[in-house]
Amino acid sequence: MQQPEEKVTALTDALSEVIRGNRECIETLVISLLSGGSVLMQDVPGVGKTTLAKAVAKAIDVQFHRIQFTPDLLPADILGSSIYNPVEGTFAFRPGPVFCNVLLADEINRASPRTQSALLEAMSESQATIEGQRRDLPTPFLVLATQNPVEFHGTYPLPEAQLDRFLVQLELGYPDAETEVRILYAQAETHPLDHLQPVLSEEDVLALQKMVRTIRVEEIVTQYMVEIVRETREDARLKLGVSPRGSLMLFRACQAAALASGRDYVLPDDVQRLAPYVLPHRLVMTSKAKYGGVSAKDIVAEILKRVKVPS
């Protein structure tokens, strides 16, 4: 019988065969899946964001839907609506693509704020309120959203409330020369995605998510997380620091990282590893800091160096 960490490693290995040279990003995405959190992938076109989302759904054998976000997309196109049946004289609910296990929100920043907000309830509560009726989404539920950081014409920046609901933000980046050569040969005849087989079932994922919540976090480690978060709220370069939701998501992600490493307890190392993925996209910088060459990632890195690590 496989141990939990062996199942996590099997999933990570399977995804690494499809997206090469990005082991750390894939591990972080798997941690998000175990935490029950959503992922924002922000990077230039062609680095494998959409392929990675498809690979996740295929590797855990769950229902996958893709929504191509465009300016004319409406909330009903995501959530669904009631359709009138003239023969029976009744309305029947037709669920939208959000009713799945893995939802790819492709180029999410191309839709209007009204349409973007249709995902807020789904991402935070795994439910959708449609025509006044609450409907539960399938479990597990994961939103993988992508956006292009270099094209701004015809886009709508994600509001802070939406960004705060993503557990992590990932940037895949360009592969190095050696990895890119391997990618070309790997796709010479067929795509690795065509050969990907499920390594976990839906029940496996739900069981792992349940186990994550049993991982022990000592109070001294929790205080370390809170001190890091409070530093973001007091930094003069930031208009807005990390919210309590961000603290909870960091807490949960560290539990998932411990499980993935075969431990039943969280280490300060888990906090240091995940803070650069969980915290920066939640920060709102002042104009002076933004145009002064400092990034949110730089500020988080400085805080991690400044806050004393518990022994």
Wavefront OBJ file of the C-alpha trace (Angstrom):
o trace
v 0.000 0.000 0.000
v 1.395 3.378 -1.029
v 2.218 5.925 1.644
v 0.779 9.453 1.202
v 4.146 10.928 0.219
v 4.598 8.166 -2.378
v 1.277 9.078 -3.985
v 2.275 12.747 -4.055
v 5.644 11.889 -5.597
v 3.964 9.711 -8.242
v 1.732 12.639 -9.243
v 4.651 15.066 -9.321
v 6.733 12.661 -11.421
v 3.893 12.172 -13.899
v 3.435 15.923 -14.360
v 7.199 16.418 -14.683
v 7.199 14.081 -17.680
v 4.814 16.459 -19.455
v 6.251 19.804 -18.289
v 10.015 19.429 -18.102
v 12.472 21.588 -16.195
v 9.920 23.011 -13.735
v 9.975 20.551 -10.845
v 9.642 23.218 -8.143
v 6.610 24.847 -9.783
v 4.953 21.460 -10.256
v 5.590 20.546 -6.615
v 3.999 23.839 -5.566
v 0.977 23.201 -7.792
v 0.540 19.737 -6.243
v 0.753 21.303 -2.780
v -2.041 23.682 -3.832
v -4.148 20.725 -4.950
v -3.628 19.002 -1.589
v -4.503 22.250 0.192
v -7.711 22.656 -1.796
v -6.509 26.017 -3.137
v -6.529 27.576 -6.596
v -3.524 28.530 -8.705
v -2.789 31.618 -10.808
v -0.182 31.013 -13.510
v 1.150 34.282 -14.863
v 3.661 33.995 -17.657
v 4.346 34.664 -21.306
v 2.578 32.578 -23.987
v 3.926 29.184 -24.953
v 5.626 28.048 -21.748
v 3.121 25.277 -20.954
v 0.476 26.826 -18.682
v -2.505 25.286 -20.490
v -0.716 21.964 -20.985
v 0.044 21.762 -17.272
v -3.625 22.331 -16.398
v -4.694 19.547 -18.778
v -2.026 17.256 -17.356
v -3.275 17.773 -13.786
v -6.812 16.766 -14.745
v -5.601 13.735 -16.688
v -3.184 12.549 -13.990
v -5.885 12.467 -11.298
v -8.670 11.174 -13.576
v -11.258 13.881 -12.896
v -13.627 16.015 -14.953
v -11.872 18.909 -16.689
v -13.391 21.982 -18.297
v -11.730 24.905 -20.036
v -13.135 28.417 -20.360
v -11.498 30.795 -22.823
v -12.047 34.175 -21.196
v -12.967 36.960 -23.634
v -14.427 40.469 -23.184
v -17.916 39.306 -24.222
v -18.035 36.366 -21.782
v -20.947 36.588 -19.312
v -21.311 35.132 -15.777
v -24.032 32.760 -17.050
v -21.514 31.341 -19.542
v -19.480 30.186 -16.533
v -22.110 29.306 -13.946
v -24.970 28.088 -16.125
v -28.625 29.107 -16.328
v -32.178 27.788 -16.553
v -33.415 26.829 -20.024
v -37.125 26.886 -20.858
v -38.621 23.664 -22.187
v -41.620 24.697 -24.344
v -42.976 21.130 -24.557
v -43.272 20.639 -20.799
v -43.651 24.333 -19.996
v -40.918 24.157 -17.337
v -37.433 25.501 -16.732
v -34.491 23.114 -16.368
v -31.105 24.129 -14.988
v -28.203 23.619 -17.369
v -24.923 23.688 -15.399
v -22.066 25.764 -16.745
v -18.433 24.679 -17.101
v -17.663 25.639 -13.491
v -19.312 22.363 -12.457
v -16.214 20.187 -12.768
v -13.176 19.148 -10.732
v -10.436 21.060 -12.548
v -11.386 24.328 -14.234
v -8.932 26.064 -16.544
v -9.728 29.789 -16.665
v -7.579 30.631 -19.667
v -6.457 34.279 -19.931
v -8.727 35.217 -17.058
v -7.796 38.904 -17.244
v -9.432 39.269 -20.692
v -12.947 39.058 -19.220
v -14.758 41.972 -17.611
v -14.636 42.411 -13.814
v -18.297 41.347 -13.640
v -17.464 38.009 -15.278
v -14.273 37.540 -13.255
v -16.293 37.958 -10.057
v -18.471 34.983 -11.032
v -15.623 32.770 -9.811
v -15.206 34.410 -6.385
v -17.741 32.262 -4.555
v -16.648 29.103 -6.371
v -12.991 29.605 -5.442
v -13.543 30.400 -1.768
v -16.550 28.236 -0.884
v -16.753 25.531 -3.614
v -20.298 26.560 -4.398
v -22.185 28.825 -6.784
v -25.333 30.843 -6.208
v -27.365 30.883 -9.416
v -30.757 32.560 -9.707
v -30.951 32.721 -5.923
v -30.227 29.019 -5.388
v -27.004 27.695 -3.883
v -25.477 24.751 -5.736
v -22.470 22.787 -4.471
v -19.587 22.167 -6.846
v -17.984 18.737 -7.293
v -15.107 17.833 -4.994
v -12.196 18.115 -5.302
v -12.451 21.506 -7.017
v -9.462 23.402 -8.380
v -9.266 26.560 -10.479
v -6.147 26.933 -12.623
v -6.154 30.437 -14.073
v -3.666 31.823 -16.582
v -2.846 35.352 -17.599
v -0.336 36.988 -19.895
v 1.753 39.676 -18.144
v 2.989 41.428 -21.303
v -0.263 42.169 -23.172
v -2.359 44.912 -21.598
v -4.608 45.962 -24.498
v -8.112 44.594 -23.948
v -7.370 43.207 -20.484
v -8.825 43.891 -17.038
v -6.370 43.527 -14.120
v -7.585 41.120 -11.459
v -8.885 42.992 -8.390
v -7.276 42.425 -4.990
v -10.318 40.438 -3.787
v -9.848 37.957 -6.635
v -6.075 37.687 -6.247
v -6.504 36.993 -2.537
v -8.487 33.856 -3.353
v -5.604 32.228 -5.232
v -3.460 30.165 -2.904
v -0.315 30.595 -4.999
v 0.909 32.445 -8.056
v 3.327 30.570 -10.309
v 5.632 31.652 -13.107
v 6.892 28.764 -15.219
v 9.554 30.769 -17.056
v 11.613 29.748 -20.072
v 13.477 26.416 -19.882
v 17.253 26.313 -20.055
v 18.932 25.219 -23.288
v 19.449 21.592 -22.251
v 15.834 21.214 -21.102
v 14.503 22.825 -24.281
v 16.414 20.282 -26.376
v 14.777 17.469 -24.371
v 11.367 19.084 -24.878
v 11.837 19.131 -28.661
v 12.821 15.462 -28.796
v 10.029 14.465 -26.393
v 7.461 15.936 -28.814
v 9.131 14.802 -32.038
v 6.446 12.185 -32.784
v 3.727 12.537 -30.140
v 2.967 14.803 -27.210
v 3.794 13.415 -23.716
v 0.263 14.379 -22.664
v -1.097 11.680 -25.011
v 0.649 8.965 -22.986
v -0.172 10.322 -19.522
v -2.104 7.820 -17.429
v -4.019 8.552 -14.191
v -1.844 8.016 -11.135
v -4.395 9.097 -8.505
v -8.140 8.723 -8.277
v -10.650 11.315 -7.152
v -10.944 9.407 -3.860
v -7.144 9.487 -3.398
v -7.106 13.276 -3.732
v -9.966 13.726 -1.263
v -8.243 11.404 1.230
v -4.958 13.319 0.913
v -6.752 16.650 1.385
v -8.320 15.272 4.557
v -4.924 14.080 5.837
v -3.390 17.526 5.247
v -5.616 18.987 7.967
v -4.246 16.484 10.514
v -0.629 17.641 10.093
v 0.665 19.136 13.341
v 1.817 22.763 13.454
v 3.600 23.785 16.649
v 2.617 27.153 18.105
v 6.131 28.523 17.648
v 5.915 27.831 13.886
v 2.453 29.387 13.700
v 3.767 32.494 15.475
v 6.574 32.619 12.894
v 4.007 32.669 10.072
v 1.986 35.391 11.782
v 5.078 37.528 12.387
v 5.955 37.361 8.678
v 2.408 38.326 7.735
v 2.304 41.208 10.233
v 5.536 42.572 8.792
v 3.786 42.973 5.438
v 1.043 45.025 7.108
v 3.541 47.389 8.706
v 5.907 47.867 5.746
v 5.803 51.507 4.583
v 6.228 50.427 0.954
v 2.906 48.575 1.010
v -0.588 50.032 0.918
v -2.067 46.632 1.689
v -0.467 43.674 3.455
v -1.442 40.020 3.666
v -4.987 39.332 4.885
v -5.994 36.727 7.489
v -7.138 34.606 4.526
v -3.548 34.746 3.301
v -2.307 33.605 6.722
v -4.691 30.643 6.643
v -3.650 29.705 3.124
v 0.036 29.805 4.114
v -0.786 27.637 7.127
v -2.640 25.080 4.980
v 0.038 25.057 2.265
v 2.728 24.330 4.860
v 0.669 21.405 6.159
v 0.428 20.057 2.606
v 4.178 20.504 2.070
v 4.884 18.510 5.232
v 2.592 15.694 4.066
v 4.295 15.669 0.658
v 7.648 15.317 2.443
v 6.470 12.383 4.540
v 6.264 14.338 7.817
v 3.352 14.740 10.219
v 4.600 18.142 11.417
v 5.468 21.495 9.818
v 8.977 22.966 9.853
v 10.025 26.629 9.513
v 11.655 25.486 6.260
v 8.172 24.835 4.848
v 7.191 28.423 5.648
v 10.324 29.842 3.990
v 9.816 27.683 0.915
v 6.158 28.568 0.342
v 5.957 32.204 1.452
v 7.409 33.475 -1.892
v 4.548 31.703 -3.722
v 1.687 32.400 -1.294
v 2.289 36.016 -0.215
v 3.554 38.374 -2.987
v 0.410 38.475 -5.155
v -1.604 39.591 -2.104
v 0.466 42.741 -1.572
v -0.487 46.169 -2.901
v 2.534 48.421 -3.262
v 2.670 52.183 -3.024
v 3.298 54.082 -6.259
v 6.714 55.191 -4.999
v 7.800 51.606 -4.314
v 6.264 50.268 -7.523
v 8.197 52.688 -9.701
v 11.303 52.516 -7.547
v 12.396 49.148 -8.895
v 11.192 47.079 -5.930
v 8.843 44.118 -6.471
v 6.483 42.390 -4.065
v 8.717 39.323 -4.245
v 11.706 41.437 -3.149
v 9.768 42.699 -0.143
v 8.757 39.178 0.916
v 12.375 38.012 0.523
v 13.562 40.900 2.733
v 10.965 40.080 5.386
v 11.986 36.408 5.413
v 15.586 37.473 6.038
v 14.564 39.960 8.716
v 12.197 37.804 10.793
v 13.992 35.495 13.206
v 13.579 31.816 12.359
v 12.458 29.720 15.370
v 14.849 27.022 16.462
l 1 2 3 4 5 6 7 8 9 10 11 12 13 14 15 16 17 18 19 20 21 22 23 24 25 26 27 28 29 30 31 32 33 34 35 36 37 38 39 40 41 42 43 44 45 46 47 48 49 50 51 52 53 54 55 56 57 58 59 60 61 62 63 64 65 66 67 68 69 70 71 72 73 74 75 76 77 78 79 80 81 82 83 84 85 86 87 88 89 90 91 92 93 94 95 96 97 98 99 100 101 102 103 104 105 106 107 108 109 110 111 112 113 114 115 116 117 118 119 120 121 122 123 124 125 126 127 128 129 130 131 132 133 134 135 136 137 138 139 140 141 142 143 144 145 146 147 148 149 150 151 152 153 154 155 156 157 158 159 160 161 162 163 164 165 166 167 168 169 170 171 172 173 174 175 176 177 178 179 180 181 182 183 184 185 186 187 188 189 190 191 192 193 194 195 196 197 198 199 200 201 202 203 204 205 206 207 208 209 210 211 212 213 214 215 216 217 218 219 220 221 222 223 224 225 226 227 228 229 230 231 232 233 234 235 236 237 238 239 240 241 242 243 244 245 246 247 248 249 250 251 252 253 254 255 256 257 258 259 260 261 262 263 264 265 266 267 268 269 270 271 272 273 274 275 276 277 278 279 280 281 282 283 284 285 286 287 288 289 290 291 292 293 294 295 296 297 298 299 300 301 302 303 304 305 306 307 308 309 310 311
